[in-house]
Amino acid sequence: MIDPETRDIVQNVYIRHFEKQGEVLANIEIATIPMVTDPWKELNPLK
């Protein structure tokens, strides 16, 4: 989604690892961090 106040994208971030399962290579999801915003604006506010 797009935050109406900042016009920034807010989205889930998926943490995955890559492993071989039998003869097939696969990305395995190990965690989901919901509704992540761009940390740059929090760390560097406008002056």
Secondary structure, DSSP 8 states (H G I E B T S, - for coil): -B-TTT--B-EEEEEEEEEEETTEEEEEEEEEEEEE--HHHHHS---
